[in-house]
């Protein structure tokens, strides 16, 4: 997917979500490019689910004191970035 642009400009993400670190943005860019490289929508959806699951598992392993692989670390950092880009939940769920 070399040369393909991200759907959202990283500078815009930084402005909208000031809690994002450089590492968060780098992980978001790398994983998003990997997802968009999949030609079929179902493959993109499957890969997205796999990465999010891997990120959750990596968080649990890290919390238990395990050393993460590079792939696990990337998934955990991507999940962290995605979490920071979610709108806050307000009382009453609205």
PDB file of N, CA, C and O in Angstrom:
ATOM      1  N   UNK A   1       0.824  -1.179   0.000  1.00  0.00           N
ATOM      2  CA  UNK A   1       0.000   0.000   0.000  1.00  0.00           C
ATOM      3  C   UNK A   1       0.871   1.245   0.000  1.00  0.00           C
ATOM      4  O   UNK A   1       0.437   2.326   0.400  1.00  0.00           O
ATOM      5  N   UNK A   2       2.069   1.081  -0.441  1.00  0.00           N
ATOM      6  CA  UNK A   2       2.996   2.210  -0.465  1.00  0.00           C
ATOM      7  C   UNK A   2       2.373   3.384  -1.194  1.00  0.00           C
ATOM      8  O   UNK A   2       1.781   3.229  -2.263  1.00  0.00           O
ATOM      9  N   UNK A   3       2.514   4.557  -0.605  1.00  0.00           N
ATOM     10  CA  UNK A   3       2.008   5.770  -1.236  1.00  0.00           C
ATOM     11  C   UNK A   3       0.544   6.053  -0.967  1.00  0.00           C
ATOM     12  O   UNK A   3       0.079   7.157  -1.253  1.00  0.00           O
ATOM     13  N   UNK A   4      -0.190   5.113  -0.436  1.00  0.00           N
ATOM     14  CA  UNK A   4      -1.610   5.343  -0.171  1.00  0.00           C
ATOM     15  C   UNK A   4      -1.754   6.177   1.090  1.00  0.00           C
ATOM     16  O   UNK A   4      -1.092   5.924   2.097  1.00  0.00           O
ATOM     17  N   UNK A   5      -2.615   7.161   1.025  1.00  0.00           N
ATOM     18  CA  UNK A   5      -2.792   8.062   2.151  1.00  0.00           C
ATOM     19  C   UNK A   5      -3.715   7.463   3.195  1.00  0.00           C
ATOM     20  O   UNK A   5      -4.577   6.634   2.903  1.00  0.00           O
ATOM     21  N   UNK A   6      -3.504   7.912   4.415  1.00  0.00           N
ATOM     22  CA  UNK A   6      -4.390   7.500   5.500  1.00  0.00           C
ATOM     23  C   UNK A   6      -5.720   8.234   5.367  1.00  0.00           C
ATOM     24  O   UNK A   6      -5.766   9.323   4.795  1.00  0.00           O
ATOM     25  N   UNK A   7      -6.803   7.653   5.887  1.00  0.00           N
ATOM     26  CA  UNK A   7      -8.107   8.306   5.779  1.00  0.00           C
ATOM     27  C   UNK A   7      -8.205   9.585   6.612  1.00  0.00           C
ATOM     28  O   UNK A   7      -9.070  10.425   6.363  1.00  0.00           O
ATOM     29  N   UNK A   8      -7.314   9.733   7.607  1.00  0.00           N
ATOM     30  CA  UNK A   8      -7.311  10.924   8.456  1.00  0.00           C
ATOM     31  C   UNK A   8      -5.866  11.394   8.588  1.00  0.00           C
ATOM     32  O   UNK A   8      -4.964  10.596   8.839  1.00  0.00           O
ATOM     33  N   UNK A   9      -5.661  12.680   8.418  1.00  0.00           N
ATOM     34  CA  UNK A   9      -4.334  13.259   8.539  1.00  0.00           C
ATOM     35  C   UNK A   9      -3.838  13.142   9.986  1.00  0.00           C
ATOM     36  O   UNK A   9      -4.542  13.551  10.909  1.00  0.00           O
ATOM     37  N   UNK A  10      -2.634  12.588  10.197  1.00  0.00           N
ATOM     38  CA  UNK A  10      -2.108  12.455  11.563  1.00  0.00           C
ATOM     39  C   UNK A  10      -2.035  13.785  12.323  1.00  0.00           C
ATOM     40  O   UNK A  10      -2.226  13.804  13.539  1.00  0.00           O
ATOM     41  N   UNK A  11      -1.767  14.878  11.638  1.00  0.00           N
ATOM     42  CA  UNK A  11      -1.731  16.188  12.308  1.00  0.00           C
ATOM     43  C   UNK A  11      -3.119  16.544  12.842  1.00  0.00           C
ATOM     44  O   UNK A  11      -3.244  17.119  13.924  1.00  0.00           O
ATOM     45  N   UNK A  12      -4.138  16.208  12.096  1.00  0.00           N
ATOM     46  CA  UNK A  12      -5.512  16.455  12.547  1.00  0.00           C
ATOM     47  C   UNK A  12      -5.833  15.607  13.775  1.00  0.00           C
ATOM     48  O   UNK A  12      -6.477  16.078  14.712  1.00  0.00           O
ATOM     49  N   UNK A  13      -5.380  14.357  13.763  1.00  0.00           N
ATOM     50  CA  UNK A  13      -5.596  13.497  14.926  1.00  0.00           C
ATOM     51  C   UNK A  13      -4.956  14.100  16.168  1.00  0.00           C
ATOM     52  O   UNK A  13      -5.551  14.106  17.246  1.00  0.00           O
ATOM     53  N   UNK A  14      -3.749  14.602  16.009  1.00  0.00           N
ATOM     54  CA  UNK A  14      -3.043  15.194  17.153  1.00  0.00           C
ATOM     55  C   UNK A  14      -3.793  16.415  17.698  1.00  0.00           C
ATOM     56  O   UNK A  14      -3.846  16.634  18.908  1.00  0.00           O
ATOM     57  N   UNK A  15      -4.369  17.204  16.788  1.00  0.00           N
ATOM     58  CA  UNK A  15      -5.134  18.381  17.227  1.00  0.00           C
ATOM     59  C   UNK A  15      -6.416  17.967  17.945  1.00  0.00           C
ATOM     60  O   UNK A  15      -6.757  18.523  18.989  1.00  0.00           O
ATOM     61  N   UNK A  16      -7.119  16.994  17.385  1.00  0.00           N
ATOM     62  CA  UNK A  16      -8.401  16.575  17.956  1.00  0.00           C
ATOM     63  C   UNK A  16      -8.254  15.748  19.225  1.00  0.00           C
ATOM     64  O   UNK A  16      -9.133  15.764  20.087  1.00  0.00           O
ATOM     65  N   UNK A  17      -7.153  15.034  19.339  1.00  0.00           N
ATOM     66  CA  UNK A  17      -6.940  14.143  20.479  1.00  0.00           C
ATOM     67  C   UNK A  17      -5.560  14.413  21.073  1.00  0.00           C
ATOM     68  O   UNK A  17      -4.612  13.672  20.814  1.00  0.00           O
ATOM     69  N   UNK A  18      -5.452  15.469  21.866  1.00  0.00           N
ATOM     70  CA  UNK A  18      -4.142  15.886  22.370  1.00  0.00           C
ATOM     71  C   UNK A  18      -3.463  14.864  23.295  1.00  0.00           C
ATOM     72  O   UNK A  18      -2.269  14.988  23.567  1.00  0.00           O
ATOM     73  N   UNK A  19      -4.193  13.871  23.775  1.00  0.00           N
ATOM     74  CA  UNK A  19      -3.580  12.844  24.623  1.00  0.00           C
ATOM     75  C   UNK A  19      -2.761  11.834  23.818  1.00  0.00           C
ATOM     76  O   UNK A  19      -2.013  11.046  24.395  1.00  0.00           O
ATOM     77  N   UNK A  20      -2.898  11.851  22.486  1.00  0.00           N
ATOM     78  CA  UNK A  20      -2.121  10.928  21.656  1.00  0.00           C
ATOM     79  C   UNK A  20      -0.639  11.260  21.745  1.00  0.00           C
ATOM     80  O   UNK A  20      -0.243  12.421  21.640  1.00  0.00           O
ATOM     81  N   UNK A  21       0.174  10.228  21.941  1.00  0.00           N
ATOM     82  CA  UNK A  21       1.619  10.399  21.935  1.00  0.00           C
ATOM     83  C   UNK A  21       2.145  10.146  20.522  1.00  0.00           C
ATOM     84  O   UNK A  21       1.415   9.671  19.653  1.00  0.00           O
ATOM     85  N   UNK A  22       3.401  10.464  20.309  1.00  0.00           N
ATOM     86  CA  UNK A  22       4.007  10.150  19.014  1.00  0.00           C
ATOM     87  C   UNK A  22       3.958   8.651  18.746  1.00  0.00           C
ATOM     88  O   UNK A  22       3.742   8.222  17.613  1.00  0.00           O
ATOM     89  N   UNK A  23       4.161   7.853  19.801  1.00  0.00           N
ATOM     90  CA  UNK A  23       4.083   6.399  19.662  1.00  0.00           C
ATOM     91  C   UNK A  23       2.694   5.924  19.288  1.00  0.00           C
ATOM     92  O   UNK A  23       2.543   4.993  18.497  1.00  0.00           O
ATOM     93  N   UNK A  24       1.670   6.563  19.858  1.00  0.00           N
ATOM     94  CA  UNK A  24       0.286   6.222  19.513  1.00  0.00           C
ATOM     95  C   UNK A  24       0.031   6.479  18.033  1.00  0.00           C
ATOM     96  O   UNK A  24      -0.526   5.636  17.330  1.00  0.00           O
ATOM     97  N   UNK A  25       0.447   7.652  17.576  1.00  0.00           N
ATOM     98  CA  UNK A  25       0.203   8.035  16.178  1.00  0.00           C
ATOM     99  C   UNK A  25       0.981   7.114  15.241  1.00  0.00           C
ATOM    100  O   UNK A  25       0.456   6.700  14.207  1.00  0.00           O
ATOM    101  N   UNK A  26       2.224   6.789  15.591  1.00  0.00           N
ATOM    102  CA  UNK A  26       3.027   5.898  14.751  1.00  0.00           C
ATOM    103  C   UNK A  26       2.375   4.516  14.656  1.00  0.00           C
ATOM    104  O   UNK A  26       2.309   3.933  13.573  1.00  0.00           O
ATOM    105  N   UNK A  27       1.893   3.992  15.790  1.00  0.00           N
ATOM    106  CA  UNK A  27       1.223   2.690  15.783  1.00  0.00           C
ATOM    107  C   UNK A  27      -0.059   2.756  14.964  1.00  0.00           C
ATOM    108  O   UNK A  27      -0.349   1.848  14.184  1.00  0.00           O
ATOM    109  N   UNK A  28      -0.828   3.830  15.139  1.00  0.00           N
ATOM    110  CA  UNK A  28      -2.065   3.997  14.378  1.00  0.00           C
ATOM    111  C   UNK A  28      -1.773   4.015  12.871  1.00  0.00           C
ATOM    112  O   UNK A  28      -2.464   3.360  12.090  1.00  0.00           O
ATOM    113  N   UNK A  29      -0.752   4.766  12.478  1.00  0.00           N
ATOM    114  CA  UNK A  29      -0.401   4.845  11.059  1.00  0.00           C
ATOM    115  C   UNK A  29       0.014   3.489  10.514  1.00  0.00           C
ATOM    116  O   UNK A  29      -0.462   3.071   9.458  1.00  0.00           O
ATOM    117  N   UNK A  30       0.903   2.792  11.229  1.00  0.00           N
ATOM    118  CA  UNK A  30       1.406   1.500  10.753  1.00  0.00           C
ATOM    119  C   UNK A  30       0.291   0.471  10.619  1.00  0.00           C
ATOM    120  O   UNK A  30       0.182  -0.211   9.599  1.00  0.00           O
ATOM    121  N   UNK A  31      -0.535   0.365  11.651  1.00  0.00           N
ATOM    122  CA  UNK A  31      -1.605  -0.634  11.621  1.00  0.00           C
ATOM    123  C   UNK A  31      -2.679  -0.254  10.600  1.00  0.00           C
ATOM    124  O   UNK A  31      -3.191  -1.120   9.890  1.00  0.00           O
ATOM    125  N   UNK A  32      -3.020   1.019  10.523  1.00  0.00           N
ATOM    126  CA  UNK A  32      -4.031   1.447   9.548  1.00  0.00           C
ATOM    127  C   UNK A  32      -3.574   1.152   8.133  1.00  0.00           C
ATOM    128  O   UNK A  32      -4.369   0.706   7.306  1.00  0.00           O
ATOM    129  N   UNK A  33      -2.312   1.394   7.844  1.00  0.00           N
ATOM    130  CA  UNK A  33      -1.790   1.071   6.511  1.00  0.00           C
ATOM    131  C   UNK A  33      -1.868  -0.434   6.243  1.00  0.00           C
ATOM    132  O   UNK A  33      -2.219  -0.863   5.144  1.00  0.00           O
ATOM    133  N   UNK A  34      -1.543  -1.208   7.245  1.00  0.00           N
ATOM    134  CA  UNK A  34      -1.609  -2.666   7.104  1.00  0.00           C
ATOM    135  C   UNK A  34      -3.049  -3.099   6.827  1.00  0.00           C
ATOM    136  O   UNK A  34      -3.285  -3.948   5.969  1.00  0.00           O
ATOM    137  N   UNK A  35      -4.004  -2.524   7.544  1.00  0.00           N
ATOM    138  CA  UNK A  35      -5.414  -2.873   7.345  1.00  0.00           C
ATOM    139  C   UNK A  35      -5.875  -2.455   5.953  1.00  0.00           C
ATOM    140  O   UNK A  35      -6.527  -3.229   5.252  1.00  0.00           O
ATOM    141  N   UNK A  36      -5.537  -1.232   5.553  1.00  0.00           N
ATOM    142  CA  UNK A  36      -5.980  -0.733   4.239  1.00  0.00           C
ATOM    143  C   UNK A  36      -5.316  -1.450   3.077  1.00  0.00           C
ATOM    144  O   UNK A  36      -5.802  -1.380   1.948  1.00  0.00           O
ATOM    145  N   UNK A  37      -4.210  -2.140   3.339  1.00  0.00           N
ATOM    146  CA  UNK A  37      -3.532  -2.900   2.284  1.00  0.00           C
ATOM    147  C   UNK A  37      -4.347  -4.122   1.867  1.00  0.00           C
ATOM    148  O   UNK A  37      -4.147  -4.669   0.783  1.00  0.00           O
ATOM    149  N   UNK A  38      -5.256  -4.542   2.728  1.00  0.00           N
ATOM    150  CA  UNK A  38      -6.133  -5.665   2.381  1.00  0.00           C
ATOM    151  C   UNK A  38      -7.131  -5.188   1.332  1.00  0.00           C
ATOM    152  O   UNK A  38      -7.768  -4.148   1.500  1.00  0.00           O
ATOM    153  N   UNK A  39      -7.263  -5.939   0.267  1.00  0.00           N
ATOM    154  CA  UNK A  39      -8.113  -5.516  -0.852  1.00  0.00           C
ATOM    155  C   UNK A  39      -9.606  -5.659  -0.557  1.00  0.00           C
ATOM    156  O   UNK A  39     -10.414  -4.831  -0.978  1.00  0.00           O
ATOM    157  N   UNK A  40      -9.958  -6.714   0.169  1.00  0.00           N
ATOM    158  CA  UNK A  40     -11.374  -7.000   0.385  1.00  0.00           C
ATOM    159  C   UNK A  40     -11.851  -6.455   1.725  1.00  0.00           C
ATOM    160  O   UNK A  40     -11.134  -6.552   2.721  1.00  0.00           O
ATOM    161  N   UNK A  41     -13.049  -5.884   1.762  1.00  0.00           N
ATOM    162  CA  UNK A  41     -13.595  -5.365   3.023  1.00  0.00           C
ATOM    163  C   UNK A  41     -13.670  -6.417   4.127  1.00  0.00           C
ATOM    164  O   UNK A  41     -13.392  -6.110   5.287  1.00  0.00           O
ATOM    165  N   UNK A  42     -14.040  -7.651   3.788  1.00  0.00           N
ATOM    166  CA  UNK A  42     -14.128  -8.689   4.821  1.00  0.00           C
ATOM    167  C   UNK A  42     -12.750  -9.016   5.388  1.00  0.00           C
ATOM    168  O   UNK A  42     -12.629  -9.324   6.573  1.00  0.00           O
ATOM    169  N   UNK A  43     -11.721  -8.954   4.567  1.00  0.00           N
ATOM    170  CA  UNK A  43     -10.359  -9.197   5.044  1.00  0.00           C
ATOM    171  C   UNK A  43      -9.898  -8.052   5.945  1.00  0.00           C
ATOM    172  O   UNK A  43      -9.222  -8.281   6.948  1.00  0.00           O
ATOM    173  N   UNK A  44     -10.264  -6.820   5.587  1.00  0.00           N
ATOM    174  CA  UNK A  44      -9.927  -5.671   6.440  1.00  0.00           C
ATOM    175  C   UNK A  44     -10.614  -5.788   7.793  1.00  0.00           C
ATOM    176  O   UNK A  44     -10.001  -5.534   8.830  1.00  0.00           O
ATOM    177  N   UNK A  45     -11.876  -6.169   7.781  1.00  0.00           N
ATOM    178  CA  UNK A  45     -12.632  -6.318   9.031  1.00  0.00           C
ATOM    179  C   UNK A  45     -12.031  -7.420   9.892  1.00  0.00           C
ATOM    180  O   UNK A  45     -11.882  -7.246  11.101  1.00  0.00           O
ATOM    181  N   UNK A  46     -11.687  -8.545   9.289  1.00  0.00           N
ATOM    182  CA  UNK A  46     -11.095  -9.658  10.031  1.00  0.00           C
ATOM    183  C   UNK A  46      -9.761  -9.239  10.643  1.00  0.00           C
ATOM    184  O   UNK A  46      -9.507  -9.506  11.818  1.00  0.00           O
ATOM    185  N   UNK A  47      -8.913  -8.586   9.857  1.00  0.00           N
ATOM    186  CA  UNK A  47      -7.613  -8.141  10.350  1.00  0.00           C
ATOM    187  C   UNK A  47      -7.777  -7.134  11.490  1.00  0.00           C
ATOM    188  O   UNK A  47      -7.043  -7.192  12.476  1.00  0.00           O
ATOM    189  N   UNK A  48      -8.722  -6.224  11.361  1.00  0.00           N
ATOM    190  CA  UNK A  48      -8.974  -5.246  12.421  1.00  0.00           C
ATOM    191  C   UNK A  48      -9.367  -5.949  13.711  1.00  0.00           C
ATOM    192  O   UNK A  48      -8.844  -5.630  14.779  1.00  0.00           O
ATOM    193  N   UNK A  49     -10.282  -6.901  13.619  1.00  0.00           N
ATOM    194  CA  UNK A  49     -10.704  -7.658  14.812  1.00  0.00           C
ATOM    195  C   UNK A  49      -9.523  -8.400  15.432  1.00  0.00           C
ATOM    196  O   UNK A  49      -9.359  -8.417  16.652  1.00  0.00           O
ATOM    197  N   UNK A  50      -8.701  -9.016  14.575  1.00  0.00           N
ATOM    198  CA  UNK A  50      -7.543  -9.770  15.071  1.00  0.00           C
ATOM    199  C   UNK A  50      -6.562  -8.860  15.803  1.00  0.00           C
ATOM    200  O   UNK A  50      -6.051  -9.221  16.863  1.00  0.00           O
ATOM    201  N   UNK A  51      -6.299  -7.696  15.246  1.00  0.00           N
ATOM    202  CA  UNK A  51      -5.347  -6.769  15.858  1.00  0.00           C
ATOM    203  C   UNK A  51      -5.880  -6.254  17.193  1.00  0.00           C
ATOM    204  O   UNK A  51      -5.131  -6.166  18.166  1.00  0.00           O
ATOM    205  N   UNK A  52      -7.167  -5.914  17.245  1.00  0.00           N
ATOM    206  CA  UNK A  52      -7.751  -5.446  18.508  1.00  0.00           C
ATOM    207  C   UNK A  52      -7.724  -6.543  19.569  1.00  0.00           C
ATOM    208  O   UNK A  52      -7.434  -6.270  20.734  1.00  0.00           O
ATOM    209  N   UNK A  53      -8.021  -7.765  19.180  1.00  0.00           N
ATOM    210  CA  UNK A  53      -7.960  -8.895  20.109  1.00  0.00           C
ATOM    211  C   UNK A  53      -6.532  -9.102  20.590  1.00  0.00           C
ATOM    212  O   UNK A  53      -6.296  -9.292  21.783  1.00  0.00           O
ATOM    213  N   UNK A  54      -5.579  -9.067  19.662  1.00  0.00           N
ATOM    214  CA  UNK A  54      -4.174  -9.222  20.020  1.00  0.00           C
ATOM    215  C   UNK A  54      -3.736  -8.102  20.970  1.00  0.00           C
ATOM    216  O   UNK A  54      -2.958  -8.344  21.893  1.00  0.00           O
ATOM    217  N   UNK A  55      -4.227  -6.888  20.752  1.00  0.00           N
ATOM    218  CA  UNK A  55      -3.894  -5.772  21.627  1.00  0.00           C
ATOM    219  C   UNK A  55      -4.416  -5.981  23.037  1.00  0.00           C
ATOM    220  O   UNK A  55      -3.714  -5.692  24.006  1.00  0.00           O
ATOM    221  N   UNK A  56      -5.646  -6.481  23.165  1.00  0.00           N
ATOM    222  CA  UNK A  56      -6.215  -6.754  24.493  1.00  0.00           C
ATOM    223  C   UNK A  56      -5.428  -7.857  25.202  1.00  0.00           C
ATOM    224  O   UNK A  56      -5.132  -7.762  26.393  1.00  0.00           O
ATOM    225  N   UNK A  57      -5.097  -8.902  24.444  1.00  0.00           N
ATOM    226  CA  UNK A  57      -4.323 -10.005  25.016  1.00  0.00           C
ATOM    227  C   UNK A  57      -2.930  -9.518  25.430  1.00  0.00           C
ATOM    228  O   UNK A  57      -2.407  -9.929  26.466  1.00  0.00           O
ATOM    229  N   UNK A  58      -2.345  -8.658  24.632  1.00  0.00           N
ATOM    230  CA  UNK A  58      -1.019  -8.127  24.953  1.00  0.00           C
ATOM    231  C   UNK A  58      -1.062  -7.303  26.234  1.00  0.00           C
ATOM    232  O   UNK A  58      -0.152  -7.387  27.059  1.00  0.00           O
ATOM    233  N   UNK A  59      -2.106  -6.515  26.401  1.00  0.00           N
ATOM    234  CA  UNK A  59      -2.251  -5.737  27.642  1.00  0.00           C
ATOM    235  C   UNK A  59      -2.291  -6.663  28.858  1.00  0.00           C
ATOM    236  O   UNK A  59      -1.647  -6.406  29.875  1.00  0.00           O
ATOM    237  N   UNK A  60      -3.058  -7.739  28.731  1.00  0.00           N
ATOM    238  CA  UNK A  60      -3.163  -8.691  29.839  1.00  0.00           C
ATOM    239  C   UNK A  60      -1.823  -9.355  30.118  1.00  0.00           C
ATOM    240  O   UNK A  60      -1.428  -9.497  31.276  1.00  0.00           O
ATOM    241  N   UNK A  61      -1.126  -9.759  29.071  1.00  0.00           N
ATOM    242  CA  UNK A  61       0.181 -10.399  29.243  1.00  0.00           C
ATOM    243  C   UNK A  61       1.180  -9.435  29.879  1.00  0.00           C
ATOM    244  O   UNK A  61       1.952  -9.815  30.759  1.00  0.00           O
ATOM    245  N   UNK A  62       1.156  -8.189  29.425  1.00  0.00           N
ATOM    246  CA  UNK A  62       2.077  -7.194  29.961  1.00  0.00           C
ATOM    247  C   UNK A  62       1.777  -6.919  31.439  1.00  0.00           C
ATOM    248  O   UNK A  62       2.688  -6.782  32.256  1.00  0.00           O
ATOM    249  N   UNK A  63       0.486  -6.842  31.764  1.00  0.00           N
ATOM    250  CA  UNK A  63       0.090  -6.614  33.155  1.00  0.00           C
ATOM    251  C   UNK A  63       0.530  -7.778  34.050  1.00  0.00           C
ATOM    252  O   UNK A  63       0.772  -7.595  35.243  1.00  0.00           O
ATOM    253  N   UNK A  64       0.631  -8.967  33.466  1.00  0.00           N
ATOM    254  CA  UNK A  64       1.066 -10.143  34.216  1.00  0.00           C
ATOM    255  C   UNK A  64       2.588 -10.249  34.259  1.00  0.00           C
ATOM    256  O   UNK A  64       3.135 -11.186  34.841  1.00  0.00           O
ATOM    257  N   UNK A  65       3.270  -9.282  33.639  1.00  0.00           N
ATOM    258  CA  UNK A  65       4.727  -9.261  33.689  1.00  0.00           C
ATOM    259  C   UNK A  65       5.428  -9.913  32.517  1.00  0.00           C
ATOM    260  O   UNK A  65       6.653 -10.041  32.526  1.00  0.00           O
ATOM    261  N   UNK A  66       4.678 -10.329  31.506  1.00  0.00           N
ATOM    262  CA  UNK A  66       5.281 -10.984  30.344  1.00  0.00           C
ATOM    263  C   UNK A  66       5.938  -9.956  29.421  1.00  0.00           C
ATOM    264  O   UNK A  66       5.489  -8.814  29.323  1.00  0.00           O
ATOM    265  N   UNK A  67       6.985 -10.375  28.761  1.00  0.00           N
ATOM    266  CA  UNK A  67       7.635  -9.534  27.758  1.00  0.00           C
ATOM    267  C   UNK A  67       6.878  -9.719  26.442  1.00  0.00           C
ATOM    268  O   UNK A  67       6.599 -10.844  26.028  1.00  0.00           O
ATOM    269  N   UNK A  68       6.551  -8.605  25.793  1.00  0.00           N
ATOM    270  CA  UNK A  68       5.769  -8.660  24.554  1.00  0.00           C
ATOM    271  C   UNK A  68       6.668  -8.747  23.334  1.00  0.00           C
ATOM    272  O   UNK A  68       7.771  -8.201  23.304  1.00  0.00           O
ATOM    273  N   UNK A  69       6.164  -9.453  22.328  1.00  0.00           N
ATOM    274  CA  UNK A  69       6.845  -9.465  21.031  1.00  0.00           C
ATOM    275  C   UNK A  69       6.609  -8.112  20.364  1.00  0.00           C
ATOM    276  O   UNK A  69       5.772  -7.331  20.818  1.00  0.00           O
ATOM    277  N   UNK A  70       7.335  -7.839  19.303  1.00  0.00           N
ATOM    278  CA  UNK A  70       7.153  -6.581  18.582  1.00  0.00           C
ATOM    279  C   UNK A  70       5.726  -6.463  18.052  1.00  0.00           C
ATOM    280  O   UNK A  70       5.135  -5.384  18.093  1.00  0.00           O
ATOM    281  N   UNK A  71       5.172  -7.566  17.555  1.00  0.00           N
ATOM    282  CA  UNK A  71       3.809  -7.555  17.017  1.00  0.00           C
ATOM    283  C   UNK A  71       2.781  -7.306  18.122  1.00  0.00           C
ATOM    284  O   UNK A  71       1.821  -6.558  17.932  1.00  0.00           O
ATOM    285  N   UNK A  72       2.993  -7.941  19.278  1.00  0.00           N
ATOM    286  CA  UNK A  72       2.086  -7.713  20.409  1.00  0.00           C
ATOM    287  C   UNK A  72       2.166  -6.267  20.884  1.00  0.00           C
ATOM    288  O   UNK A  72       1.145  -5.647  21.179  1.00  0.00           O
ATOM    289  N   UNK A  73       3.370  -5.738  20.954  1.00  0.00           N
ATOM    290  CA  UNK A  73       3.561  -4.355  21.393  1.00  0.00           C
ATOM    291  C   UNK A  73       2.865  -3.387  20.445  1.00  0.00           C
ATOM    292  O   UNK A  73       2.212  -2.441  20.885  1.00  0.00           O
ATOM    293  N   UNK A  74       3.007  -3.625  19.140  1.00  0.00           N
ATOM    294  CA  UNK A  74       2.347  -2.774  18.154  1.00  0.00           C
ATOM    295  C   UNK A  74       0.833  -2.828  18.333  1.00  0.00           C
ATOM    296  O   UNK A  74       0.170  -1.791  18.308  1.00  0.00           O
ATOM    297  N   UNK A  75       0.285  -4.016  18.510  1.00  0.00           N
ATOM    298  CA  UNK A  75      -1.169  -4.157  18.689  1.00  0.00           C
ATOM    299  C   UNK A  75      -1.628  -3.439  19.953  1.00  0.00           C
ATOM    300  O   UNK A  75      -2.677  -2.794  19.949  1.00  0.00           O
ATOM    301  N   UNK A  76      -0.861  -3.541  21.030  1.00  0.00           N
ATOM    302  CA  UNK A  76      -1.227  -2.863  22.278  1.00  0.00           C
ATOM    303  C   UNK A  76      -1.161  -1.347  22.114  1.00  0.00           C
ATOM    304  O   UNK A  76      -2.020  -0.630  22.628  1.00  0.00           O
ATOM    305  N   UNK A  77      -0.154  -0.855  21.405  1.00  0.00           N
ATOM    306  CA  UNK A  77      -0.044   0.592  21.180  1.00  0.00           C
ATOM    307  C   UNK A  77      -1.159   1.088  20.272  1.00  0.00           C
ATOM    308  O   UNK A  77      -1.677   2.187  20.470  1.00  0.00           O
ATOM    309  N   UNK A  78      -1.534   0.286  19.275  1.00  0.00           N
ATOM    310  CA  UNK A  78      -2.641   0.650  18.396  1.00  0.00           C
ATOM    311  C   UNK A  78      -3.935   0.738  19.204  1.00  0.00           C
ATOM    312  O   UNK A  78      -4.709   1.683  19.052  1.00  0.00           O
ATOM    313  N   UNK A  79      -4.162  -0.258  20.066  1.00  0.00           N
ATOM    314  CA  UNK A  79      -5.362  -0.255  20.902  1.00  0.00           C
ATOM    315  C   UNK A  79      -5.376   0.974  21.814  1.00  0.00           C
ATOM    316  O   UNK A  79      -6.425   1.585  22.020  1.00  0.00           O
ATOM    317  N   UNK A  80      -4.230   1.329  22.350  1.00  0.00           N
ATOM    318  CA  UNK A  80      -4.133   2.525  23.187  1.00  0.00           C
ATOM    319  C   UNK A  80      -4.516   3.770  22.393  1.00  0.00           C
ATOM    320  O   UNK A  80      -5.250   4.626  22.887  1.00  0.00           O
ATOM    321  N   UNK A  81      -4.018   3.867  21.167  1.00  0.00           N
ATOM    322  CA  UNK A  81      -4.346   5.022  20.323  1.00  0.00           C
ATOM    323  C   UNK A  81      -5.838   5.071  20.034  1.00  0.00           C
ATOM    324  O   UNK A  81      -6.458   6.128  20.145  1.00  0.00           O
ATOM    325  N   UNK A  82      -6.414   3.941  19.667  1.00  0.00           N
ATOM    326  CA  UNK A  82      -7.848   3.885  19.368  1.00  0.00           C
ATOM    327  C   UNK A  82      -8.657   4.267  20.603  1.00  0.00           C
ATOM    328  O   UNK A  82      -9.640   5.001  20.502  1.00  0.00           O
ATOM    329  N   UNK A  83      -8.245   3.769  21.767  1.00  0.00           N
ATOM    330  CA  UNK A  83      -8.947   4.115  23.002  1.00  0.00           C
ATOM    331  C   UNK A  83      -8.942   5.620  23.241  1.00  0.00           C
ATOM    332  O   UNK A  83      -9.954   6.187  23.652  1.00  0.00           O
ATOM    333  N   UNK A  84      -7.820   6.260  22.989  1.00  0.00           N
ATOM    334  CA  UNK A  84      -7.702   7.701  23.216  1.00  0.00           C
ATOM    335  C   UNK A  84      -8.534   8.515  22.225  1.00  0.00           C
ATOM    336  O   UNK A  84      -8.830   9.685  22.472  1.00  0.00           O
ATOM    337  N   UNK A  85      -8.909   7.895  21.107  1.00  0.00           N
ATOM    338  CA  UNK A  85      -9.689   8.604  20.092  1.00  0.00           C
ATOM    339  C   UNK A  85     -11.191   8.375  20.232  1.00  0.00           C
ATOM    340  O   UNK A  85     -11.966   8.819  19.384  1.00  0.00           O
ATOM    341  N   UNK A  86     -11.606   7.688  21.289  1.00  0.00           N
ATOM    342  CA  UNK A  86     -13.030   7.453  21.513  1.00  0.00           C
ATOM    343  C   UNK A  86     -13.626   8.632  22.268  1.00  0.00           C
ATOM    344  O   UNK A  86     -12.982   9.181  23.162  1.00  0.00           O
ATOM    345  N   UNK A  87     -14.835   9.024  21.923  1.00  0.00           N
ATOM    346  CA  UNK A  87     -15.469  10.117  22.665  1.00  0.00           C
ATOM    347  C   UNK A  87     -15.742   9.687  24.093  1.00  0.00           C
ATOM    348  O   UNK A  87     -15.987   8.510  24.359  1.00  0.00           O
ATOM    349  N   UNK A  88     -15.700  10.639  25.010  1.00  0.00           N
ATOM    350  CA  UNK A  88     -15.990  10.282  26.404  1.00  0.00           C
ATOM    351  C   UNK A  88     -17.438   9.822  26.562  1.00  0.00           C
ATOM    352  O   UNK A  88     -18.346  10.325  25.899  1.00  0.00           O
ATOM    353  N   UNK A  89     -17.624   8.876  27.439  1.00  0.00           N
ATOM    354  CA  UNK A  89     -18.976   8.399  27.731  1.00  0.00           C
ATOM    355  C   UNK A  89     -19.567   9.325  28.784  1.00  0.00           C
ATOM    356  O   UNK A  89     -18.991   9.534  29.851  1.00  0.00           O
ATOM    357  N   UNK A  90     -20.698   9.859  28.465  1.00  0.00           N
ATOM    358  CA  UNK A  90     -21.362  10.784  29.381  1.00  0.00           C
ATOM    359  C   UNK A  90     -22.392  10.048  30.215  1.00  0.00           C
ATOM    360  O   UNK A  90     -22.854   8.970  29.840  1.00  0.00           O
ATOM    361  N   UNK A  91     -22.748  10.631  31.339  1.00  0.00           N
ATOM    362  CA  UNK A  91     -23.772  10.020  32.201  1.00  0.00           C
ATOM    363  C   UNK A  91     -25.038   9.789  31.402  1.00  0.00           C
ATOM    364  O   UNK A  91     -25.464  10.649  30.630  1.00  0.00           O
ATOM    365  N   UNK A  92     -25.623   8.650  31.588  1.00  0.00           N
ATOM    366  CA  UNK A  92     -26.863   8.329  30.894  1.00  0.00           C
ATOM    367  C   UNK A  92     -26.636   7.716  29.529  1.00  0.00           C
ATOM    368  O   UNK A  92     -27.594   7.325  28.862  1.00  0.00           O
ATOM    369  N   UNK A  93     -25.356   7.621  29.088  1.00  0.00           N
ATOM    370  CA  UNK A  93     -25.059   6.993  27.813  1.00  0.00           C
ATOM    371  C   UNK A  93     -25.495   7.764  26.597  1.00  0.00           C
ATOM    372  O   UNK A  93     -25.586   7.190  25.512  1.00  0.00           O
ATOM    373  N   UNK A  94     -25.774   9.065  26.740  1.00  0.00           N
ATOM    374  CA  UNK A  94     -26.217   9.853  25.584  1.00  0.00           C
ATOM    375  C   UNK A  94     -25.279  10.983  25.326  1.00  0.00           C
ATOM    376  O   UNK A  94     -25.488  11.757  24.392  1.00  0.00           O
TER     377      UNK A  94
END
